[in-house]
């Protein structure tokens, strides 16, 4: 199962031959000529954060093609469950700090 999740993450990142991604509130359905797979959104986010380290919401949107609001709702649930943590990084210029999401240290 872990191998298929990693393959799905890799395919999404490469955008190779994926014909479509359908997103529900908690699941992602990916289909192409080669794969037709369902994965829990939480597992996909865990795999991405484990593989890439801390990421911003925009980086997660770019990697997954999931709408920002759906992604943020799931990130908020994962924060409350203690799976991931939110970290603010101050900018060298004026403006809001950059917010990174990372796997919780106890996860």
NUMARTI-362171 format. One line per 3 residues: number of its first residue (from 0); their letters; for each residue x, y, z of N, C-alpha, C. Coordinates in nm, 2 decimals. Each point is the difference from the previous one (the first is absolute). Layout:
NUM	A	X,Y,Z,X,Y,Z,X,Y,Z | ... $
END
This chain:
0	XXX	0.08,-0.12,0.00,-0.08,0.12,0.00,0.09,0.13,0.00 | 0.10,0.00,0.08,0.09,0.11,0.01,0.07,0.03,-0.14 | 0.03,-0.11,-0.07,0.06,0.02,-0.13,-0.09,0.06,-0.10 $
3	XXX	-0.13,-0.04,0.01,-0.10,0.06,-0.10,-0.02,0.15,0.04 | 0.00,0.03,0.13,-0.02,0.14,0.04,0.12,0.09,-0.06 | 0.12,-0.06,0.02,0.12,0.07,-0.05,-0.01,0.02,-0.16 $
6	XXX	-0.04,-0.10,-0.07,-0.02,0.01,-0.14,-0.10,0.10,-0.04 | -0.11,0.01,0.08,-0.10,0.10,-0.03,0.05,0.14,0.03 | 0.08,0.02,0.11,0.06,0.13,0.03,0.09,0.04,-0.12 $
9	XXX	0.08,-0.10,-0.04,0.10,0.03,-0.11,-0.08,0.03,-0.13 | -0.10,-0.07,-0.03,-0.08,0.03,-0.12,-0.06,0.14,0.00 | -0.05,0.03,0.12,-0.07,0.14,0.01,0.11,0.10,-0.02 $
12	XXX	0.12,-0.01,0.06,0.10,0.10,-0.01,0.05,0.01,-0.15 | 0.01,-0.11,-0.06,0.05,0.00,-0.14,-0.11,0.04,-0.10 | -0.12,-0.01,0.04,-0.12,0.03,-0.08,0.01,-0.09,-0.13 $
15	XXX	0.06,-0.12,0.01,0.01,-0.09,-0.11,-0.12,-0.08,-0.03 | -0.06,0.02,-0.11,-0.11,-0.08,-0.06,-0.12,0.00,0.10 | -0.01,0.09,0.09,-0.12,0.00,0.09,-0.11,0.07,-0.08 $
18	XXX	-0.11,-0.07,-0.02,-0.11,0.06,-0.07,-0.09,0.08,0.08 | 0.00,-0.03,0.13,-0.09,0.08,0.09,0.02,-0.04,0.15 | -0.03,0.10,0.08,0.01,-0.02,0.14,-0.14,0.06,0.05 $
21	XXX	-0.07,-0.09,0.08,-0.13,0.04,0.06,0.02,0.01,0.15 | -0.04,0.11,0.06,0.03,0.01,0.14,-0.13,0.02,0.07 | -0.01,-0.09,0.11,-0.12,0.02,0.09,0.06,0.06,0.13 $
24	XXX	-0.08,0.02,0.10,0.05,0.06,0.12,0.11,-0.07,0.07 | 0.01,-0.14,-0.02,0.10,-0.08,0.07,0.08,-0.09,-0.09 | -0.04,-0.01,-0.13,0.07,-0.10,-0.08,0.03,0.06,-0.13 $
27	XXX	0.11,-0.06,-0.07,0.04,0.05,-0.13,-0.01,-0.12,-0.09 | -0.07,0.01,-0.12,-0.01,-0.10,-0.10,0.09,0.04,-0.12 | 0.09,-0.08,-0.03,0.09,0.03,-0.12,-0.02,-0.10,-0.10 $
30	XXX	-0.02,0.04,-0.13,-0.02,-0.10,-0.10,0.08,0.04,-0.13 | 0.05,-0.10,-0.06,0.08,0.01,-0.13,-0.01,-0.13,-0.07 | 0.07,-0.01,-0.11,0.01,-0.13,-0.07,0.06,-0.11,0.09 $
33	XXX	0.10,0.04,0.08,0.08,-0.09,0.08,-0.06,-0.03,0.14 | -0.06,0.10,0.06,-0.05,-0.02,0.14,-0.14,0.05,0.01 | -0.07,-0.06,0.09,-0.13,0.04,0.04,0.00,-0.02,0.15 $
36	XXX	0.03,0.10,0.08,0.02,-0.02,0.14,-0.06,0.10,0.09 | -0.03,-0.04,0.12,-0.06,0.09,0.10,0.10,0.00,0.12 | 0.02,0.12,0.05,0.08,0.01,0.12,-0.06,0.10,0.09 $
39	XXX	0.02,-0.02,0.13,-0.05,0.10,0.10,0.09,0.12,-0.01 | -0.06,0.12,0.00,0.07,0.12,-0.01,0.10,0.02,0.11 | -0.04,-0.04,0.12,0.09,0.01,0.11,0.13,-0.08,-0.02 $
42	XXX	-0.01,-0.12,-0.06,0.12,-0.08,-0.03,0.09,0.06,-0.11 | -0.07,0.06,-0.10,0.08,0.07,-0.10,0.07,0.12,0.06 | -0.06,0.08,0.08,0.07,0.11,0.06,0.12,-0.05,0.09 $
45	XXX	-0.03,-0.10,0.08,0.11,-0.06,0.08,0.12,-0.04,-0.08 | -0.03,-0.07,-0.11,0.11,-0.04,-0.09,0.08,0.12,-0.06 | -0.07,0.10,-0.04,0.06,0.12,-0.06,0.09,0.07,0.11 $
48	XXX	-0.05,0.02,0.12,0.07,0.06,0.10,0.12,-0.08,0.05 | -0.01,-0.13,0.00,0.11,-0.09,0.03,0.11,0.01,-0.10 | -0.04,0.00,-0.13,0.09,0.00,-0.11,0.07,0.13,-0.02 $
51	XXX	-0.07,0.11,0.01,0.05,0.14,-0.03,0.04,0.08,0.12 | -0.05,-0.04,0.12,0.02,0.09,0.12,-0.10,0.10,0.00 | 0.02,0.11,0.08,-0.10,0.10,0.02,-0.04,0.07,-0.13 $
54	XXX	-0.13,0.02,-0.03,-0.05,0.06,-0.12,-0.10,0.11,0.03 | -0.01,0.10,-0.08,-0.11,0.10,0.01,-0.13,-0.06,-0.06 | -0.11,0.07,0.03,-0.13,-0.05,-0.06,0.01,0.02,-0.15 $
57	XXX	0.06,0.10,-0.05,0.01,0.02,-0.15,0.08,-0.11,-0.06 | 0.11,-0.05,0.07,0.08,-0.11,-0.06,-0.08,-0.13,0.00 | -0.08,-0.02,0.11,-0.08,-0.12,0.00,-0.11,0.01,-0.11 $
60	XXX	-0.05,0.11,-0.02,-0.10,0.02,-0.11,0.06,-0.04,-0.14 | 0.12,0.06,-0.02,0.07,-0.03,-0.12,0.04,-0.15,-0.02 | 0.03,-0.06,0.11,0.04,-0.15,-0.01,-0.12,-0.09,-0.02 $
63	XXX	-0.12,0.04,0.06,-0.11,-0.09,0.00,-0.12,0.04,-0.10 | 0.00,0.13,-0.04,-0.11,0.05,-0.08,-0.13,0.00,0.08 | 0.00,0.01,0.13,-0.12,-0.01,0.08,-0.03,0.15,0.04 $
66	XXX	-0.13,0.04,-0.01,-0.04,0.13,0.03,0.05,0.05,0.14 | 0.04,0.12,0.02,0.06,0.05,0.12,-0.09,-0.02,0.12 | -0.13,0.03,-0.02,-0.10,-0.02,0.12,-0.01,-0.14,0.04 $
69	XXX	-0.01,-0.09,-0.09,0.00,-0.15,0.03,0.12,-0.04,0.07 | 0.12,0.04,-0.05,0.12,-0.03,0.06,0.02,0.06,0.14 | -0.04,0.12,0.02,0.01,0.07,0.13,-0.09,-0.07,0.10 $
72	XXX	-0.12,-0.04,-0.04,-0.09,-0.07,0.09,0.06,-0.12,0.05 | 0.07,-0.08,-0.09,0.06,-0.12,0.04,0.12,0.02,0.09 | 0.08,0.11,-0.04,0.12,0.03,0.08,-0.05,0.04,0.15 $
75	XXX	-0.10,0.08,0.01,-0.05,0.04,0.13,-0.04,-0.12,0.08 | -0.07,-0.10,-0.06,-0.04,-0.12,0.07,0.13,-0.08,0.05 | 0.09,-0.01,-0.09,0.13,-0.07,0.03,0.08,0.07,0.12 $
78	XXX	-0.01,0.13,0.00,0.06,0.08,0.11,-0.07,-0.03,0.13 | -0.13,0.00,0.00,-0.07,-0.03,0.12,0.01,-0.14,0.05 | 0.03,-0.10,-0.10,0.03,-0.14,0.04,0.14,-0.02,0.04 $
81	XXX	0.09,0.10,-0.01,0.14,-0.01,0.04,0.09,-0.07,-0.10 | -0.05,-0.01,-0.13,0.08,-0.07,-0.10,0.10,0.10,-0.06 | -0.04,0.12,-0.03,0.09,0.10,-0.05,0.00,0.13,0.09 $
84	XXX	0.10,0.08,-0.02,0.02,0.12,0.07,0.01,0.12,-0.10 | -0.04,0.11,0.05,0.01,0.13,-0.08,0.11,0.08,0.06 | 0.09,0.05,-0.09,0.12,0.08,0.04,0.00,0.13,-0.07 $
87	XXX	0.02,0.11,0.07,0.01,0.13,-0.07,0.15,0.04,-0.01 | 0.03,0.04,-0.12,0.14,0.04,-0.03,0.00,0.15,-0.03 | 0.06,0.08,0.08,0.00,0.15,-0.03,0.07,0.03,-0.13 $
90	XXX	-0.06,0.10,-0.07,0.06,0.05,-0.13,0.11,0.10,0.03 | 0.09,0.02,-0.09,0.10,0.11,0.02,-0.06,0.13,-0.03 | -0.11,0.00,-0.08,-0.07,0.13,-0.03,-0.13,0.01,0.07 $
93	XXX	-0.07,0.10,-0.02,-0.13,0.02,0.07,-0.10,-0.10,-0.06 | -0.10,-0.03,0.08,-0.11,-0.09,-0.05,-0.02,-0.11,0.10 | -0.09,-0.08,-0.04,-0.04,-0.12,0.08,0.12,-0.10,0.00 $
96	XXX	0.01,-0.07,0.11,0.11,-0.11,0.00,-0.04,-0.11,-0.09 | 0.09,-0.07,-0.05,-0.02,-0.12,-0.08,-0.04,-0.11,0.09 | -0.11,-0.08,-0.03,-0.05,-0.10,0.08,0.03,-0.14,-0.06 $
99	XXX	0.08,-0.08,0.07,0.04,-0.13,-0.05,-0.08,-0.11,0.08 | -0.04,-0.10,-0.07,-0.06,-0.12,0.06,0.10,-0.11,0.00 | 0.02,-0.07,0.11,0.10,-0.11,0.01,-0.06,-0.11,0.09 $
102	XXX	0.05,-0.12,-0.01,-0.04,-0.11,0.08,0.03,0.03,0.15 | -0.09,-0.04,0.08,0.03,0.02,0.15,0.12,-0.08,0.04 | 0.07,0.05,0.09,0.12,-0.06,0.05,-0.02,-0.14,0.06 $
105	XX	-0.12,-0.02,0.06,-0.03,-0.13,0.06,-0.07,-0.10,-0.10 | -0.01,0.04,-0.13,-0.07,-0.08,-0.09,0.09,-0.09,-0.07 $
END
